[in-house]
Amino acid sequence: MERELMPPRALIYLKATGKDKQDDETKIAIFFTVSGEDVFETFDLTVEPEESFDHFLMEVKKQAKLCEFSDQEDRIIRDRLVIGTNDTALQERLLRESDLTLTKAVNQCRGAEAGKTQVKRLQERNVEVHEFQKAKGKQGNQEKKANR
């Protein structure tokens, strides 16, 4: 169990101090005690309101490298993407996925972001068209009044 949760440096520390024979719960408690609160804050990332998904992904990957998650890195990055999104519909879709990989999560997140961008553009164009039609309607009404 500890191999899944702790970076290699933590395992080396436990071995060097002779604490590697302790039960997993004790080893994890030692790790967090020695690491301090920074270990919790380092990987507590969420998508900022105007932040692009790719920028968020880059930040998560950068932090994951610093934490030395080794062979668990993709799984932890995937989990951070699911937890860190502020899009609840996307989060629910990702959580429903039974065999969610990092690649699938990234593709779904990028797709959701692209979809939101397209919807926003369509809504902006719809407003422009509506305003144009409204202005054209006023112009038509003014012309009708002038012809009376």
Secondary structure, 3 states (H helix, E strand, C coil): CHHHHCCHHHHHHHHHCCHHHCCHHHHHHHHHHHHCCHHHHHCCCCCCCCCCHHHHHHHHHHHHHHHCCHHHHHHHHHHHHHHHCCCHHHHHHHHHCCCCCHHHHHHHHHHHHHHHHHHHHHHHHHHHHHHHHHHHHHHHHHHHHHHC
